[in-house]
Amino acid sequence: MWNTQNVTGSKTHYDNYVRYLMNTMADYAAFNRSKKFATGQLNLSHQAFPETYGLVQCTPDMSNSDCASCLNSLIEEILKQFSVEGLQGARILGVRCNIRYEIYSFYSGVSLLSLTPPVENNAPAVTPPLINPPPQGKKKTSTGTILAITIPLVLIAFVVIAGLCVCFIKRRKSGLTKPLLNVGNPEEIKSVESLLLDLSVLRVATIDFAEQNKLGEGGFGAVYKGVLPDGREIAVKRLSQSSSQGMGELKNELLLVAKLQHKNLVRLLGVCLEGQEKLLVYEYVANKSLDQILFDSEKRHLLDWGKRYKIVCGIAKGLLYLHEDSQLRIIHRDLKASNILLDADMNPKISDFGLARLFGGDQTQEITNRVVGTFGYMAPEYAMRGHFSIKSDVFSYGVLVLEIITGKKNSGTFENDETEDLLSFVWQHWTNGTITVVADPSLGQRYSRSELLRCTQIALLCVQDNSANRPSMSTVAVMLGSETVSLETPSKPAFCIAKSSIRAGSFSSGFINIGGNTDRSSTKSVPMSPNEVSITDIEPR
């Protein structure tokens, strides 16, 4: 105990000195050190007051302002509760910060701050602290001093670790919805991390990729329907593990695809890249793919002519966006009925654009050594020589439009014995002046004859053998949108072959050997790839 009874105003003065010491250490710890820690020594010249030592500390994860606020509140509390005349010291140990002062050195080492009392006792002025020089030697410390420092540090470390664990758990839980909330505006997607979803979330959503949730399967893998905890329906494409592309390049191109947004493109909502799994999360489209309705004898009546014409125009708009209007130039290279999804209002949405680029590695902008796709939709220059361009997509679009008009698959069987492919079938009726015969019988007579003729003529222009004679998608969009625009007369389309020249079955199996010795003569079977995989070229513009 020390006595201040014989000093006028000693208690008030000493309280001010303690406040001065504590405030100076609090400022030093909060704003001048990343460790959020300070020790100080106040050298009092008045014999009634002994030297006073202090310590302040915050958890390292606290911000400067939070640390300062926490320490200041404890300083006020310690002066209010424990600053009693004759008391030698006090201590408060908080959850994230603590303070202590004593009239003896209770910590090991030399004080970080060495302070002198203010000139005026009534209103101590804050003076810059003098930081002590390095210690000249070790001081002997007692067991009590060591414990006084060690115990608070251990408690603080425990609190910090517990806090980090809680933050980690909350972050894991936030993965259920946070990525999907950021995809409304593509400009807000800054990195692929904003699209990442936990594998556990998708396993729960798809009931661990249950067979009953399987929507279909293509060359890139199976697609499963899923339901997120908030009730939103999604489609999860589980990609095959055959890609040799690096993860960095994969993430970059996923980011590019995620930023593409058009009403006639299926939206990419999120991705999962954990372990060997590569999962793409898309918006769920209610009516699935066009081929499941168009080529189904019981469902095709759902597609009246108005809906079919809307689908034809919508696909054209989606392709035009990919070719010319987006920030990227994208060539789909596997446009077909199964890659056109229909929403609840039968609006078309192109899917699987951008996927093949993620898996290919040997193609350039104009030629590829890996021709994979669906024969019947492939342009001749692409199927035979590996040459591709936006005009390759135009050819596929023309075939697709003829399928929508006729309700027949391009590789199906036809009534006329002289033709075995869709293009020859339509071309014969076009040249004979009986084009309305090709209309899907399920339409009956409930269609616009002028629109049907116009769509057929546009489709025939799109499937010309020479790519230079095919229109661009911008021209196609203009021709579809105006009845006053005159159309050119189409020439004989590609792949118009007689029944005796090639067998239809030869189009469905095998592999195209570009540059190899495969016989491509019209009297031989031309083995083709059955792999229904999309190849997409993404080129920044």
C-alpha positions in Angstrom: 0.0 0.0 0.0 1.2 3.5 -0.6 -0.2 6.6 1.1 -1.5 9.8 -0.6 -3.3 11.3 2.4 -0.7 14.1 2.8 -0.8 15.2 -0.8 -3.5 17.7 -1.9 -5.5 16.4 -4.8 -3.3 13.3 -5.0 -6.1 10.9 -5.9 -7.4 13.0 -8.7 -3.9 13.6 -10.0 -3.0 9.9 -9.9 -6.2 9.0 -11.7 -5.2 11.4 -14.4 -1.7 9.9 -14.6 -3.2 6.4 -15.0 -5.6 7.6 -17.6 -2.8 9.3 -19.5 -0.7 6.1 -19.3 -3.6 3.9 -20.4 -4.8 6.2 -23.3 -1.3 6.5 -24.7 -0.8 2.7 -24.7 -4.3 2.2 -26.2 -3.5 4.5 -29.1 -0.1 2.9 -29.6 -1.6 -0.6 -29.7 -4.6 0.2 -31.8 -3.0 2.4 -34.5 0.7 1.8 -34.5 1.2 -1.9 -34.2 -0.4 -4.8 -36.1 0.0 -7.0 -33.0 -2.4 -4.8 -31.1 -0.2 -4.9 -28.0 1.6 -2.3 -25.8 3.4 -2.0 -22.5 4.2 1.3 -20.8 6.0 2.8 -17.8 5.1 6.1 -16.3 8.1 7.7 -14.4 6.6 10.0 -11.7 9.0 12.4 -10.0 6.7 13.2 -7.1 7.7 11.1 -4.1 4.0 10.4 -3.2 3.4 8.5 -6.5 5.4 5.4 -7.4 6.3 4.4 -10.9 3.3 2.9 -12.6 3.4 0.1 -15.3 0.6 -0.8 -17.7 -0.3 -3.4 -20.4 -3.0 -3.3 -23.1 -3.9 -5.9 -25.7 -6.5 -6.7 -28.4 -7.0 -9.8 -30.5 -5.0 -9.4 -33.8 -8.0 -9.8 -36.0 -9.7 -6.6 -34.7 -9.7 -3.5 -36.8 -7.8 -0.4 -35.5 -11.0 1.5 -34.6 -12.6 -1.5 -32.9 -9.5 -2.1 -30.8 -9.3 1.5 -29.7 -13.0 1.6 -28.9 -12.8 -1.6 -26.8 -9.7 -0.5 -24.9 -11.2 3.0 -24.2 -14.3 1.4 -22.7 -12.2 -0.8 -20.4 -10.1 2.2 -19.3 -13.2 4.1 -18.2 -14.5 1.0 -16.4 -11.2 0.4 -14.6 -10.9 4.0 -13.4 -14.6 4.0 -12.3 -14.5 0.7 -10.4 -11.0 0.3 -9.2 -9.3 3.7 -8.8 -9.7 3.8 -5.0 -7.3 5.7 -2.8 -4.4 3.5 -1.7 -5.1 0.7 -4.3 -1.9 -0.5 -5.9 -3.3 -1.6 -9.3 -6.2 -3.2 -11.3 -6.9 -5.5 -14.2 -9.8 -6.3 -16.5 -9.7 -9.3 -18.9 -12.3 -9.0 -21.7 -13.3 -11.3 -24.5 -11.3 -9.5 -27.2 -9.2 -7.0 -25.2 -7.7 -6.6 -21.8 -5.9 -3.9 -19.7 -3.8 -3.9 -16.5 -1.8 -1.4 -14.4 0.4 -1.9 -11.4 3.0 0.0 -9.3 5.5 -2.7 -10.1 6.8 -4.3 -13.3 4.5 -7.3 -13.9 5.7 -8.2 -17.4 9.0 -9.5 -18.6 11.4 -7.4 -20.7 11.6 -3.6 -21.1 8.5 -1.4 -21.6 7.7 -0.5 -25.1 6.7 3.0 -24.0 8.6 5.2 -21.4 6.5 8.1 -20.4 7.1 11.2 -18.3 4.2 13.0 -16.4 2.6 16.0 -18.0 3.7 19.5 -16.9 0.3 20.4 -15.4 -1.1 17.9 -13.0 -4.7 19.1 -13.4 -4.9 18.5 -17.2 -2.3 16.0 -18.4 -1.2 16.8 -21.9 -0.5 13.9 -24.2 3.2 14.0 -25.2 4.8 11.7 -27.8 6.0 8.5 -26.1 9.7 7.8 -25.9 10.4 4.2 -27.0 13.1 2.6 -24.9 16.3 1.5 -26.5 17.0 -2.2 -26.7 17.5 -3.9 -23.3 21.1 -4.2 -22.1 20.5 -7.4 -20.2 17.9 -9.8 -19.0 15.9 -9.0 -15.9 15.0 -11.7 -13.5 11.3 -12.3 -13.4 9.2 -14.0 -10.8 6.9 -16.9 -11.4 3.9 -14.7 -10.6 4.9 -12.2 -13.3 5.2 -15.0 -15.9 1.9 -16.4 -15.0 0.3 -12.9 -15.1 1.3 -12.6 -18.7 0.9 -16.2 -19.9 -2.6 -16.8 -18.6 -4.2 -13.8 -20.4 -2.4 -14.6 -23.6 -3.5 -18.3 -23.6 -7.1 -17.2 -23.0 -6.9 -14.6 -25.8 -5.5 -17.2 -28.2 -8.3 -19.6 -27.3 -10.9 -16.8 -27.9 -9.3 -16.0 -31.3 -9.2 -19.6 -32.5 -12.9 -20.1 -31.4 -13.9 -17.0 -33.3 -12.1 -18.1 -36.5 -13.8 -21.5 -36.3 -17.2 -19.8 -36.0 -16.4 -17.5 -39.0 -15.3 -20.6 -41.0 -18.5 -22.5 -40.3 -20.7 -19.4 -41.2 -18.8 -19.0 -44.4 -19.3 -22.7 -45.3 -23.0 -22.3 -44.6 -23.2 -19.1 -46.7 -22.1 -21.1 -49.7 -25.7 -22.4 -50.0 -27.0 -19.3 -51.6 -24.3 -16.6 -51.9 -22.9 -17.6 -55.3 -26.3 -17.8 -56.9 -27.3 -14.4 -55.6 -24.4 -12.7 -57.5 -25.3 -13.8 -61.1 -28.2 -11.5 -61.7 -25.9 -8.8 -63.2 -23.0 -10.2 -65.3 -21.1 -7.0 -64.6 -21.0 -8.0 -60.9 -19.1 -11.2 -61.7 -15.5 -10.3 -61.1 -13.9 -13.7 -60.6 -14.9 -17.3 -60.9 -14.8 -17.5 -57.1 -18.1 -15.6 -57.1 -19.6 -18.5 -59.0 -18.2 -21.3 -56.9 -20.6 -23.7 -55.1 -19.8 -26.4 -52.6 -20.0 -30.0 -53.8 -22.0 -30.9 -50.7 -24.7 -28.3 -51.7 -25.1 -29.9 -55.2 -25.2 -33.4 -53.7 -28.1 -32.4 -51.5 -29.8 -30.6 -54.3 -29.7 -33.6 -56.7 -30.1 -36.2 -53.9 -26.5 -37.3 -54.6 -27.1 -37.3 -58.3 -29.9 -39.8 -58.1 -30.9 -41.7 -61.3 -34.5 -40.4 -61.0 -33.2 -36.8 -61.2 -31.3 -37.5 -64.4 -32.6 -35.3 -67.2 -30.3 -36.7 -70.0 -26.8 -37.5 -71.0 -24.6 -36.2 -73.8 -21.0 -36.2 -74.9 -19.9 -34.1 -72.0 -21.7 -36.0 -69.3 -25.0 -36.4 -67.6 -27.4 -33.6 -66.5 -29.4 -33.8 -63.3 -32.3 -31.7 -61.9 -31.7 -30.2 -58.5 -33.5 -28.1 -56.0 -31.7 -25.6 -53.8 -32.6 -25.1 -50.1 -34.4 -21.8 -51.1 -36.6 -23.8 -53.5 -35.0 -22.7 -56.8 -34.7 -25.4 -59.5 -31.4 -25.9 -61.2 -29.9 -28.2 -63.8 -26.5 -29.6 -62.9 -24.2 -30.8 -65.7 -21.7 -33.3 -64.4 -18.8 -33.1 -66.8 -16.7 -36.1 -67.7 -13.2 -36.2 -66.3 -11.5 -36.4 -69.7 -10.4 -32.8 -69.9 -6.7 -32.2 -70.0 -7.0 -28.5 -69.6 -5.4 -26.7 -66.7 -7.6 -25.5 -63.9 -6.5 -21.9 -64.3 -7.6 -21.8 -68.0 -10.8 -23.7 -67.2 -11.7 -21.1 -64.6 -11.0 -18.2 -67.0 -13.2 -19.6 -69.7 -16.0 -20.4 -67.3 -15.9 -16.8 -66.2 -16.2 -15.7 -69.8 -19.2 -17.9 -70.4 -20.9 -16.8 -67.2 -20.8 -13.2 -68.3 -22.8 -14.0 -71.5 -26.4 -13.2 -71.0 -29.3 -13.3 -73.5 -32.9 -14.4 -73.3 -32.2 -17.1 -75.9 -29.2 -18.6 -74.1 -29.3 -20.9 -71.1 -27.8 -19.0 -68.1 -24.8 -20.4 -66.2 -25.5 -19.9 -62.5 -22.5 -21.5 -60.8 -19.7 -24.0 -60.9 -18.2 -26.6 -58.7 -14.5 -27.6 -59.1 -13.7 -29.9 -56.2 -11.4 -32.9 -56.5 -12.1 -34.7 -59.7 -15.6 -33.2 -60.0 -16.4 -30.5 -62.6 -20.0 -29.4 -62.3 -21.8 -26.6 -64.1 -25.0 -25.3 -62.7 -27.6 -23.8 -65.1 -31.0 -22.4 -64.8 -33.6 -25.2 -65.0 -35.7 -25.0 -68.2 -39.2 -26.5 -67.7 -39.9 -28.2 -71.1 -36.5 -29.7 -71.5 -35.1 -30.1 -75.0 -36.8 -29.4 -78.4 -36.1 -33.0 -79.7 -38.1 -34.5 -76.9 -41.2 -32.8 -78.1 -40.6 -32.3 -81.8 -39.8 -35.9 -82.5 -42.4 -37.4 -80.1 -45.6 -38.6 -81.9 -47.7 -37.9 -78.8 -46.2 -34.5 -77.8 -45.4 -32.8 -81.2 -49.0 -31.4 -81.4 -47.9 -29.1 -78.5 -45.8 -27.2 -81.0 -48.3 -25.4 -83.2 -47.0 -23.3 -86.1 -47.0 -20.1 -84.0 -44.7 -21.7 -81.4 -42.5 -23.2 -84.1 -42.0 -19.9 -85.8 -41.2 -18.3 -82.4 -38.6 -21.0 -81.9 -37.0 -20.5 -85.3 -36.7 -16.7 -84.7 -35.5 -17.1 -81.1 -32.7 -19.5 -82.1 -31.6 -17.0 -84.8 -31.4 -14.2 -82.2 -29.4 -16.4 -79.8 -26.9 -17.3 -82.6 -26.7 -13.7 -83.7 -25.7 -12.7 -80.1 -23.0 -15.3 -80.0 -21.6 -14.4 -83.4 -21.8 -10.6 -83.4 -23.4 -8.9 -80.4 -21.6 -10.4 -77.4 -18.2 -9.3 -76.1 -16.9 -12.7 -77.3 -17.1 -14.3 -80.7 -18.5 -17.8 -80.1 -19.0 -20.5 -82.7 -21.2 -23.2 -81.3 -20.3 -26.0 -83.7 -22.9 -28.5 -82.4 -26.3 -26.7 -82.9 -29.0 -29.4 -82.9 -32.5 -30.1 -81.5 -31.2 -31.7 -78.3 -29.2 -28.5 -77.5 -32.2 -26.2 -77.8 -34.1 -26.1 -74.5 -37.7 -24.7 -74.2 -38.9 -22.8 -71.2 -42.5 -22.8 -69.8 -43.6 -20.5 -72.6 -41.8 -22.5 -75.3 -39.2 -19.8 -75.7 -36.0 -21.4 -77.1 -32.7 -21.3 -75.2 -29.4 -22.5 -76.8 -27.4 -24.7 -74.4 -23.9 -26.2 -74.3 -22.3 -23.1 -75.9 -18.8 -22.6 -74.6 -18.3 -26.2 -73.4 -16.1 -27.7 -76.0 -13.5 -25.0 -75.7 -13.0 -26.1 -72.1 -12.2 -29.6 -73.2 -10.4 -29.1 -76.6 -6.8 -28.1 -77.0 -5.9 -28.8 -80.6 -8.2 -26.5 -82.5 -7.4 -23.0 -83.8 -9.7 -20.3 -84.9 -10.3 -21.8 -88.4 -9.3 -25.5 -88.4 -9.3 -28.4 -86.0 -7.9 -31.9 -86.0 -10.7 -33.1 -83.8 -14.0 -33.2 -85.6 -16.5 -34.2 -83.0 -20.2 -33.5 -83.2 -23.4 -34.8 -84.7 -23.3 -35.7 -88.3 -26.2 -34.4 -90.3 -25.9 -31.0 -88.6 -22.2 -30.5 -89.6 -21.3 -28.3 -92.5 -19.4 -30.3 -95.2 -16.2 -28.2 -94.9 -16.2 -28.9 -91.2 -17.0 -32.6 -91.4 -14.5 -33.3 -94.2 -11.7 -30.9 -93.6 -12.1 -29.6 -90.1 -12.7 -26.0 -91.3 -15.1 -24.1 -89.2 -16.5 -20.5 -89.0 -19.7 -18.8 -88.2 -21.0 -20.1 -91.4 -20.7 -23.6 -90.0 -23.3 -22.6 -87.4 -25.5 -21.2 -90.1 -25.5 -24.6 -91.9 -26.5 -26.3 -88.6 -29.2 -23.7 -88.1 -30.6 -24.4 -91.6 -30.9 -28.1 -90.9 -32.5 -27.4 -87.6 -35.1 -25.1 -89.2 -36.0 -27.9 -91.7 -36.5 -30.3 -88.8 -38.8 -27.9 -87.1 -40.9 -27.4 -90.3 -41.1 -31.1 -91.2 -41.1 -32.7 -87.7 -38.5 -35.2 -89.2 -35.0 -36.0 -88.0 -32.3 -35.2 -90.5 -31.1 -38.8 -90.3 -34.6 -40.3 -90.4 -36.5 -42.3 -93.1 -38.5 -40.6 -95.8 -41.4 -41.6 -98.0 -39.6 -41.0 -101.3 -37.4 -43.9 -102.3 -35.1 -41.6 -104.2 -34.1 -39.7 -101.0 -32.7 -40.8 -97.7 -31.8 -37.5 -96.1 -33.8 -34.5 -95.1 -32.1 -32.0 -97.3 -32.7 -34.1 -100.5 -36.3 -34.6 -99.3 -37.0 -30.9 -99.0 -35.1 -30.0 -102.1 -37.1 -32.3 -104.3 -40.4 -30.8 -103.1 -39.0 -27.3 -103.5 -38.0 -27.9 -107.1 -41.3 -29.7 -107.8 -43.3 -26.8 -106.4 -44.9 -29.0 -103.7 -43.1 -27.6 -100.7 -46.2 -27.6 -98.5 -46.1 -31.4 -98.6 -43.1 -31.3 -96.3 -45.0 -29.6 -93.5 -45.3 -31.7 -90.3 -48.7 -33.6 -90.6 -49.5 -32.8 -87.0 -49.9 -29.1 -88.1 -52.7 -30.0 -90.4 -53.6 -26.9 -92.3 -53.1 -24.7 -89.3 -50.1 -22.7 -90.4 -49.2 -19.6 -92.4 -48.3 -20.7 -95.9 -46.2 -17.6 -96.6 -44.3 -18.0 -93.3 -43.7 -21.7 -94.0 -42.4 -21.0 -97.6 -40.2 -18.2 -96.3 -38.7 -20.3 -93.5 -38.0 -23.1 -95.9 -36.3 -20.8 -98.4 -34.2 -19.3 -95.7 -33.2 -22.8 -94.4 -32.2 -23.9 -97.9 -30.0 -20.8 -98.3 -28.4 -21.7 -95.0 -27.4 -25.2 -96.1 -25.7 -24.2 -99.3 -22.6 -26.3 -100.1 -20.3 -23.3 -100.5 -20.1 -21.5 -97.2 -19.7 -18.1 -99.0 -23.2 -18.6 -100.4 -24.7 -18.9 -96.9 -26.2 -15.8 -95.3 -24.9 -14.5 -91.9 -27.2 -14.7 -88.9 -27.7 -11.0 -89.0 -29.1 -11.4 -92.5 -31.2 -14.3 -91.4 -32.7 -12.2 -88.6 -33.6 -9.5 -91.1 -35.2 -12.0 -93.5 -37.2 -13.5 -90.7 -38.3 -10.2 -89.4 -39.6 -8.6 -92.6 -41.8 -10.0 -95.3 -40.8 -7.2 -97.7 -37.1 -8.3 -97.9 -36.5 -10.2 -101.1 -34.8 -13.6 -100.8 -32.3 -15.1 -103.2 -33.1 -18.3 -105.0 -31.3 -21.2 -103.3 -29.1 -23.7 -105.2 -28.9 -27.4 -104.6 -27.9 -27.9 -101.0 -25.0 -29.9 -99.7 -25.3 -33.7 -99.1 -28.1 -34.1 -101.7 -27.4 -37.7 -102.5 -29.3 -40.5 -104.2 -30.3 -43.6 -102.3 -27.9 -45.8 -104.3 -24.8 -43.7 -103.5 -24.5 -44.0 -99.8 -26.3 -45.9 -97.0 -28.0 -43.9 -94.3 -26.6 -46.2 -91.6 -23.0 -45.2 -92.5 -23.6 -41.8 -91.0 -24.0 -43.0 -87.4 -20.7 -44.6 -86.3 -17.0 -44.4 -86.5 -14.4 -41.6 -86.5 -13.5 -38.9 -89.0 -9.8 -39.2 -89.7 -8.8 -35.8 -90.8 -5.6 -36.0 -92.9 -5.7 -39.8 -92.7 -6.5 -42.5 -95.2 -10.2 -42.8 -94.6 -11.9 -43.3 -97.9 -14.4 -40.4 -98.4 -15.8 -41.4 -101.8 -19.5 -41.4 -102.3 -19.6 -45.1 -102.9 -18.0 -46.0 -99.6 -19.3 -45.7 -96.1 -18.0 -42.6 -94.5 -17.4 -43.5 -90.8 -18.4 -40.6 -88.6 -18.2 -39.8 -84.8 -21.2 -40.8 -82.7 -19.9 -38.5 -79.9 -22.6 -35.8 -79.6 -20.2 -33.2 -78.2 -20.3 -29.5 -78.6 -17.2 -27.7 -79.7 -17.2 -24.0 -79.1 -14.6 -21.4 -80.0 -14.3 -18.4 -77.7 -12.4 -15.5 -79.0 -12.1 -12.1 -77.1 -13.0 -9.2 -79.3 
